[in-house]
Amino acid sequence: MAYRRVVAKFGTSLLTGGSDRLDRNIMSSLVKQVAQLHKQGLEVIIVSSGSIASGKHELGLTKKVKGVPFKQVLASVGQHRLMSLYEQLFRKHNITVAQALLAKVDLFDRAGYLNARNTLLALLELKVICIVNENDVVAVDELHEAMFGDNDNLSAMVANLVDADLLMILTDTAGLYTADINLDPDARLISEVERIDSEIERLAAGTSSKLGTGGMVTKVEAARLATASGVTVVIADGREKDVILRLAKGEALGTRFLPTTSKLESRRRWMLSGLAIKGKLVVDSGAAVALKKQKRSLLAAGIKDVDGEFQRGDIVNIYDPDECRVGCGITNYSSADIKVIKGAHSEKITTLLGYDYGSEIVHRNNLVVLE
Ligand code: GLU
């Protein structure tokens, strides 16, 4: 298998097959392929649209729906119907599903980002398939920055959040073309994009989708975001036979966007950039070895000292007793909490604080160790 962790995004026009309702056959084929990859040990997270379409069908509405408030109502009617269908389809393959509704504001909040990341990674460890959608009911319309508005950008954010290797954006077209296929008989599919430049953006702007929110513009936007986090992105036709299985094997299908940096590099850059770092933890030599050599999580017992004021979700530097920087990571506890629990056994955390966020102060998933 060419990839280890994949985010698969299914758009509305794919899930409905262009009709006014979720298409069970199409969904069943997508689910079957995801289930097969899952059985082979590949980690998959789904980002699925379709709640608004499903709500609209349930209420018997036929006209095009305008206005965000009403779409929020439809999403509320449709979301659990969408999930219920996924649940039924995955159950046939003995796979448990989970739902995560994310809003942009939550992910910009440091604790929200950390909570979402920890939850999605924990679900992967538990072999549960998580189905993500935007939390349309609360997404705020007036502030464009507070809303993804389209699941293409959401899927790029999810791919970044979980350090995916591949993002598949599956839709009802084969990918990005050199011209509008409906108008130009010479239009041909672009199979690989090394860098998204103004020409690629111009081509994307020339195409639009009837049912989904974004069309090609938001797909290319998403590709730019994800490739900058080290993720390979493919836009492909979700109706193509075995498309998910073939893409996971690395087959050239649709339009592939190459990552512009390595995953590790992008995360390291983000974490190690002095700007983001809010404080410092000094650990004992045993903990320093466990972090460096065994790639373990940092526990309270190994912490000797705390410096600076920081909150849960902030990035902190980690030093050994000789003042040598071991690396840095996202902390699950604030500086005030760590002052109380440093040196203590993990089982004591609840007694000492009255609550706990797990035994790891910095989880190994959220740690970058300097070589
Ligand atoms: N969140 C919307 C839904 O589930 C879809 C947004 C989009 O089309 O990208 O219906």
Residues whose N, C-alpha, C, O or C-beta is under 5 A from the ligand:
A	BS01	LIG	T12 S48 S49 G50 S51 I52 A53 N133 E134 G149 D150 N151 D152 G212 T213 G214
